[in-house]
Amino acid sequence: MRRHWQKEALLVRSAMAGFEGFVARDDLFALAMRDDVESRLVRKERGRWSLVRGPLSRTLLRRLPPRDWTLLVQGVNLHVREADALLRKFAFISYARLDDVMVSYAAPGGGVGPHVDAYDVFLLQGLGRRRWRYGRQDDHAFRPDLPLRILRRFTPSHDAVLGPGDMLYLPPQYAHDGIALEACTTYSIGFRAPSANELARAFLDLLHDHLCLPGDYRDPDLAPTREPARIDRSMLARVERMLRAVRWGRDDVQRFLGLWLSEPKPTVFFDQPAPALTRAAFARRACREGICLDRRTQLLYDEERVYINGDEVKRDPADALITTLANARCLAPAAFAQASTAALDLVHDWYRNGYLQLGNGA
């Protein structure tokens, strides 16, 4: 982190020795056909690039040529247990920054062209070999009239072939281009890096939902006008004074951040247990089996509140059960021996919403 995070690229040979991945080509195809999964198919034919966004049809996938295409599937960690476990190996970085695991399957010659990402990424090689050329460059202009953001100029300073278990870390805005030397899979662990505009829009949406300014527009000193189409200076001044009443503080930003960072993606839905156990029955089972968060659940906390999947509850600093669950994502049966009534009520409510399950999450 000190030497490379958002500073320099890092190639790690045998970062996960023996790793060959856990998603077969047909399984990735099946995910790409689902309407609750984000996927893209990138092809290069006779020098021309094309992009098709999912859900992809079975016919299209069956008719793919033997070369020069790549299938990319986002959020595989939401659907495949092993992908979620891989994501959690990067928990030396806050869950608030971790985004998802994208899996790409490329036929020989497949790639998406030289490009830059706005976020940090770890590229872990599964089956097969991929050649990566990469380097820092100032020119980030894109080629016009393409469906992909491909760099107009690409001047790599590094060239490496990655095999199973090798990993390449790239900071934001590091130019890179990966070409499959043979059929291969790459597991991309990406991080959230919202733009200032994205944060501002989301924060203003939150303010809008809770805005309550006093008073109405009044102009008792209004005089007749000979220019009825003009917005006069006095009206401008009155509205400016009214809008100055919009205020926010650190607590508003803190609350916004927790709610926004824990908000599930639009394609995420939770399965509620049917029938759900009563609180007493749930507590007995939890004391025997423990609990685990659903892999789609984002549970975060700060000094004041706990945030789960876009909701908030007041945090009790004296009750460590919830914060332990947030960090470890699973709780062993022994953790419930000293659990407070409030904590049990809370996790039982989350269980009924489908946010967590009994047992070890298998």
C-alpha positions in Angstrom: 0.0 0.0 0.0 2.8 2.4 0.9 4.8 1.8 -2.3 2.2 1.0 -5.0 -1.4 1.9 -4.1 -2.4 4.7 -6.5 1.2 5.2 -7.3 2.8 2.5 -9.4 1.9 -0.8 -11.0 2.9 -4.1 -9.4 3.3 -7.5 -11.1 3.1 -10.4 -8.6 4.1 -13.8 -9.9 2.3 -16.7 -8.3 0.2 -14.3 -6.2 -2.2 -17.3 -5.8 -0.2 -20.3 -6.7 -2.2 -23.0 -8.4 -5.2 -20.7 -9.0 -7.0 -21.6 -12.3 -10.3 -19.9 -11.5 -13.7 -21.3 -10.6 -16.1 -20.1 -13.4 -16.1 -22.3 -16.5 -16.9 -20.9 -19.9 -20.4 -22.3 -20.0 -21.2 -21.0 -16.5 -20.1 -17.5 -17.5 -22.2 -17.8 -20.6 -25.2 -18.7 -18.4 -24.6 -15.6 -16.3 -24.4 -13.4 -19.3 -27.8 -14.5 -20.5 -29.5 -13.4 -17.2 -31.2 -10.0 -17.1 -30.0 -9.4 -13.5 -26.4 -9.6 -14.5 -24.4 -6.9 -16.3 -22.4 -8.3 -19.2 -20.7 -7.2 -22.4 -19.4 -8.9 -25.5 -16.5 -7.2 -27.3 -15.4 -8.4 -30.7 -12.8 -7.2 -33.2 -13.4 -8.3 -36.8 -11.2 -7.1 -39.6 -10.0 -4.2 -37.5 -13.5 -3.1 -36.5 -14.6 -3.1 -32.9 -18.2 -4.0 -31.8 -19.9 -4.1 -28.4 -23.1 -5.9 -27.4 -24.5 -5.4 -23.9 -26.3 -8.2 -22.1 -28.4 -10.0 -21.5 -26.9 -12.0 -24.4 -28.8 -14.5 -26.4 -27.9 -18.2 -26.4 -27.8 -18.1 -30.2 -25.3 -15.3 -30.2 -23.0 -17.0 -27.8 -23.2 -20.3 -29.6 -22.2 -18.7 -32.9 -19.0 -16.9 -31.7 -16.0 -17.4 -33.9 -12.8 -19.2 -32.6 -10.9 -15.9 -32.2 -10.9 -12.3 -31.3 -13.7 -11.8 -28.8 -14.0 -11.3 -25.1 -17.0 -11.8 -22.8 -17.0 -9.7 -19.6 -19.4 -10.3 -16.7 -19.6 -7.9 -13.8 -20.5 -8.6 -10.2 -19.8 -12.3 -10.3 -19.2 -12.1 -6.6 -23.0 -11.5 -6.2 -23.8 -14.9 -7.8 -20.9 -17.2 -7.2 -19.7 -18.0 -3.6 -16.1 -18.5 -4.6 -16.0 -15.1 -6.3 -17.3 -13.5 -3.1 -14.5 -15.3 -1.1 -12.0 -14.0 -3.6 -13.2 -10.4 -3.1 -12.9 -10.8 0.6 -9.2 -11.7 0.3 -8.8 -8.0 -0.5 -10.3 -6.9 2.8 -7.0 -5.1 3.7 -8.8 -2.3 1.9 -12.2 -1.1 3.3 -15.4 -2.8 2.2 -16.5 0.8 1.4 -14.0 0.8 -1.4 -14.3 -2.7 -2.7 -16.6 -3.0 -5.6 -16.9 -6.3 -7.4 -15.2 -9.2 -9.2 -15.5 -9.1 -13.0 -14.7 -12.2 -14.9 -13.6 -12.1 -18.5 -13.4 -15.0 -20.8 -11.3 -14.3 -24.0 -10.8 -16.4 -27.0 -7.3 -16.3 -28.6 -6.6 -12.8 -29.7 -9.4 -11.4 -27.5 -9.2 -8.1 -25.7 -10.9 -4.8 -25.3 -8.2 -2.5 -26.7 -5.8 -0.2 -24.9 -7.7 1.9 -22.3 -7.5 3.5 -18.8 -9.8 2.9 -15.8 -10.8 5.5 -13.3 -10.3 3.0 -10.4 -7.7 0.7 -9.0 -7.8 -2.9 -10.2 -6.1 -6.2 -9.5 -6.0 -8.5 -12.5 -5.7 -12.1 -11.4 -5.1 -14.6 -14.2 -7.1 -17.9 -14.2 -6.8 -20.5 -16.9 -4.6 -19.7 -19.9 -2.2 -16.9 -20.6 -2.8 -13.2 -21.3 -0.2 -10.7 -22.4 -0.4 -7.3 -20.7 1.2 -4.2 -22.0 0.9 -1.2 -19.6 2.4 2.0 -18.5 1.7 5.6 -17.3 1.0 8.1 -20.0 -0.4 11.6 -20.1 -2.4 11.3 -23.3 -5.8 9.8 -22.4 -7.6 10.9 -25.6 -9.9 8.3 -27.1 -10.4 7.2 -30.7 -13.6 8.8 -32.0 -16.6 7.0 -33.3 -16.0 3.7 -31.5 -18.4 1.8 -29.1 -15.4 1.4 -26.7 -13.2 4.0 -25.0 -10.0 2.9 -26.7 -7.0 5.1 -26.4 -6.0 7.0 -29.5 -2.3 6.6 -28.7 -0.8 3.8 -26.6 2.8 3.9 -25.4 3.3 1.0 -22.9 6.5 0.8 -20.9 6.0 -2.7 -19.5 5.2 -6.0 -21.2 4.4 -9.2 -19.3 2.7 -12.5 -20.0 0.6 -13.7 -17.0 -0.2 -17.3 -16.4 -2.5 -19.0 -13.8 -2.1 -17.4 -10.4 -0.1 -14.4 -11.6 -1.6 -10.9 -10.7 -1.1 -7.4 -11.9 -2.1 -4.3 -9.9 -2.8 -1.1 -11.8 -3.5 2.3 -10.3 -6.2 4.6 -11.7 -5.5 6.1 -15.1 -2.7 3.6 -15.9 -3.0 2.7 -19.6 -3.1 -1.0 -20.3 -4.0 -3.5 -23.0 -4.5 -7.3 -22.4 -4.5 -9.8 -25.3 -5.4 -13.5 -24.8 -2.6 -15.7 -26.1 -5.0 -18.7 -25.8 -8.4 -19.1 -24.4 -8.2 -17.7 -20.9 -10.0 -16.2 -18.0 -9.1 -13.1 -16.0 -10.5 -12.2 -12.6 -10.6 -8.4 -12.1 -11.0 -7.1 -8.5 -12.2 -3.5 -8.9 -12.7 -0.7 -6.5 -15.2 2.1 -6.1 -13.9 5.5 -7.2 -16.9 7.8 -7.7 -16.5 11.1 -9.4 -17.1 14.3 -7.6 -20.2 14.9 -9.8 -21.5 11.4 -8.9 -21.1 12.1 -5.2 -22.6 15.6 -5.5 -25.7 14.3 -7.3 -26.3 11.5 -4.9 -25.8 13.9 -1.9 -28.2 16.5 -3.3 -30.8 13.7 -3.9 -30.5 12.9 -0.2 -30.8 16.5 0.8 -33.9 16.8 -1.4 -35.6 13.9 0.3 -35.1 15.6 3.7 -35.3 19.3 2.8 -37.8 21.3 4.8 -37.3 25.1 4.4 -39.7 27.5 6.1 -41.7 30.2 4.4 -43.1 31.0 1.0 -42.2 33.5 -1.6 -43.5 37.0 -0.7 -43.1 40.4 -2.4 -45.4 43.0 -0.6 -43.4 45.8 -2.1 -44.0 44.7 -5.7 -44.5 47.6 -8.1 -46.1 47.7 -11.6 -43.9 46.8 -14.5 -43.7 47.8 -18.1 -41.6 44.7 -18.9 -43.6 41.7 -17.8 -41.2 39.2 -19.4 -38.2 40.4 -17.3 -37.1 38.6 -14.1 -36.3 41.6 -12.0 -33.4 42.0 -9.6 -35.7 42.1 -6.5 -37.1 38.7 -7.3 -33.6 37.3 -7.8 -32.5 38.7 -4.4 -35.5 37.2 -2.6 -35.0 33.8 -4.1 -31.2 33.9 -3.4 -32.0 34.6 0.3 -34.4 31.7 0.5 -31.9 29.3 -1.0 -29.2 30.4 1.4 -31.3 28.5 4.1 -30.1 25.2 2.5 -27.5 23.9 5.0 -25.7 20.7 5.7 -23.1 19.6 8.1 -20.6 16.8 8.9 -23.4 14.6 10.2 -25.4 14.9 7.0 -22.3 13.9 4.9 -21.5 11.0 7.3 -25.0 9.7 7.1 -25.1 10.1 3.3 -21.9 8.2 2.9 -23.1 5.2 4.9 -26.4 5.0 3.1 -25.0 5.5 -0.3 -22.1 3.1 0.1 -24.3 0.3 1.4 -27.0 0.8 -1.2 -27.4 -2.4 -3.3 -27.0 -2.2 -7.1 -30.3 -2.0 -9.0 -30.0 -5.7 -10.1 -29.8 -7.0 -6.5 -32.8 -8.6 -4.8 -32.9 -10.5 -1.6 -34.7 -13.8 -1.0 -36.7 -13.8 2.2 -36.9 -17.1 4.1 -40.3 -18.8 3.9 -41.4 -19.5 6.4 -39.2 -17.4 8.6 -38.3 -18.6 12.1 -39.6 -16.8 15.1 -37.1 -14.7 17.1 -36.8 -17.4 19.7 -36.3 -20.2 17.2 -33.8 -18.1 15.3 -31.8 -17.3 18.5 -31.6 -21.0 19.3 -30.4 -21.9 15.8 -27.9 -19.0 15.8 -26.4 -20.3 19.1 -25.9 -23.7 17.5 -24.9 -22.8 13.9 -23.8 -19.2 13.8 -24.8 -16.8 11.0 -23.3 -15.3 7.8 -24.2 -12.3 5.8 -25.6 -12.9 2.4 -22.9 -12.2 -0.2 -25.1 -9.5 -1.7 -25.3 -7.7 1.6 -23.2 -4.6 2.4 -22.9 -3.9 6.1 -20.9 -0.9 7.2 -20.7 1.3 10.3 -19.2 4.6 11.6 -19.1 6.1 15.0 -22.9 6.9 15.1 -24.7 4.4 12.9 -24.8 1.0 11.3 -25.7 0.9 7.6 -27.0 -2.2 5.8 -28.2 -2.3 2.2 -29.2 1.3 2.1 -30.9 1.4 5.6 -29.5 2.7 8.9 -29.9 2.0 12.6 -28.4 3.8 15.6 -25.2 2.1 16.7 -24.6 1.0 20.3 -20.9 1.4 20.8 -21.0 -1.1 23.7 -22.4 -3.9 21.6 -19.6 -5.4 19.5 -21.7 -8.2 17.9 -22.8 -6.1 15.0 -19.5 -4.5 14.2 -17.8 -8.0 14.5 -20.4 -9.3 12.0 -19.7 -6.3 9.7 -16.0 -7.0 9.6 -15.9 -10.8 9.6 -19.2 -11.2 7.7 -19.8 -14.4 9.7 -20.4 -15.1 13.4 -19.6 -18.3 15.1 -22.1 -19.8 17.6 -20.0 -18.7 20.6 -20.5 -15.0 19.6 -24.1 -15.2 20.7 -23.4 -16.2 24.2 -23.2 -12.6 25.4 -25.4 -11.1 22.7 -27.8 -8.3 23.8 -31.5 -8.4 23.2 -31.2 -5.4 20.9 -28.5 -7.1 18.8 -30.6 -10.3 18.5 -33.6 -8.3 17.5 -31.6 -6.6 14.8 -30.0 -9.7 13.3 -33.4 -11.5 13.4 -34.9 -8.6 11.4 -32.1 -8.8 8.9 -32.6 -12.6 8.6 -36.3 -12.0 7.8 -35.3 -9.6 5.1 -32.9 -12.1 3.6 -29.8 -10.1 4.4 -28.2 -13.0 6.3 -28.5 -16.7 6.7 -28.0 -19.2 9.5 -24.9 -21.4 9.3 -21.6 -20.8 7.6 -23.0 -19.4 4.4 -22.5 -22.5 2.3 
